Amino acid sequence: MLPGSTVVAAFHHLSAVTLLDPEVASIDADVLVLGDDRKATDLVQALAGRIPGCRGVYAGRLRNAGQVEALTANLIAMNKRYKAHASVRITDV
């Protein structure tokens, strides 16, 4: 639909409530970044790194974004059950 456009998938797992809360000084989470354009994914990773406590982690090609987006439903269910703002942290990277 948008020829020549660059698309990057990211920020699926960060709670909007947490991002908007002025009382939250740091968010202990990784932002999974998916895309086919290395410059674009690097830019989004750097953007994620500007959020205190966050880190952008390259998570693969854009065609894998659906798998990452699906995990969000699980996080929402956990957050409801535990009244929390669970997020993702990738270890050993």
C-alpha positions as CSV (number, residue, x, y, z in Angstrom):
1,M,0.0,0.0,0.0
2,L,2.9,2.4,0.7
3,P,5.6,1.6,-1.8
4,G,9.1,2.7,-0.7
5,S,8.0,3.0,2.9
6,T,10.1,1.7,5.7
7,V,8.3,-0.2,8.5
8,V,9.6,-1.2,11.9
9,A,7.6,-3.1,14.5
10,A,8.4,-2.2,18.1
11,F,7.0,-1.2,21.5
12,H,4.3,-3.9,21.6
13,H,5.2,-4.9,25.2
14,L,5.5,-1.6,27.0
15,S,2.4,-0.7,29.0
16,A,1.0,2.6,27.9
17,V,-0.2,3.2,31.4
18,T,3.4,2.9,32.7
19,L,4.8,5.1,29.9
20,L,2.4,7.9,30.7
21,D,2.7,7.7,34.5
22,P,4.8,10.7,35.7
23,E,5.5,8.8,38.9
24,V,7.5,6.1,37.1
25,A,11.1,7.1,36.8
26,S,12.4,3.9,35.0
27,I,10.9,1.0,33.1
28,D,12.8,-2.2,33.5
29,A,12.0,-3.7,30.0
30,D,13.4,-4.5,26.6
31,V,11.8,-3.2,23.5
32,L,11.8,-5.9,20.8
33,V,12.5,-4.3,17.4
34,L,11.8,-6.1,14.2
35,G,12.4,-4.9,10.7
36,D,14.2,-5.4,7.4
37,D,16.0,-2.1,7.2
38,R,19.1,-2.1,9.5
39,K,19.3,1.7,9.7
40,A,15.6,1.9,10.7
41,T,15.9,-0.8,13.3
42,D,19.0,0.8,14.7
43,L,17.2,4.1,15.0
44,V,14.2,2.6,16.8
45,Q,16.6,0.7,19.2
46,A,18.2,4.0,20.0
47,L,14.8,5.6,20.6
48,A,13.9,2.8,23.0
49,G,17.2,3.4,24.8
50,R,16.2,6.9,25.5
51,I,13.5,5.7,27.9
52,P,15.1,5.2,31.3
53,G,15.5,1.5,32.1
54,C,14.7,0.4,28.5
55,R,16.8,-1.2,25.9
56,G,16.1,-1.8,22.3
57,V,16.9,-5.4,21.1
58,Y,16.8,-6.4,17.5
59,A,14.4,-9.4,17.4
60,G,14.5,-10.3,13.7
61,R,12.9,-9.6,10.4
62,L,9.6,-7.8,10.0
63,R,7.8,-11.0,8.9
64,N,8.2,-12.3,12.5
65,A,6.3,-9.3,14.0
66,G,3.1,-11.3,14.3
67,Q,4.7,-13.7,16.6
68,V,6.0,-10.9,18.8
69,E,2.6,-9.1,18.8
70,A,0.9,-12.3,19.8
71,L,2.9,-12.4,23.1
72,T,1.2,-9.1,24.0
73,A,-2.1,-10.9,24.7
74,N,-0.3,-13.1,27.2
75,L,1.2,-10.1,29.0
76,I,-2.2,-8.4,29.2
77,A,-3.6,-11.5,30.8
78,M,-0.8,-11.7,33.3
79,N,-1.1,-8.0,34.1
80,K,-4.9,-8.4,34.7
81,R,-4.4,-11.4,37.0
82,Y,-1.5,-10.0,39.0
83,K,-2.6,-6.3,38.8
84,A,0.9,-5.6,37.4
85,H,2.6,-4.1,34.4
86,A,4.7,-7.1,33.3
87,S,7.1,-6.6,30.5
88,V,9.8,-8.4,28.5
89,R,13.5,-8.6,29.4
90,I,15.9,-10.6,27.2
91,T,18.8,-12.0,29.0
92,D,22.4,-12.9,27.9
93,V,22.4,-10.4,25.0
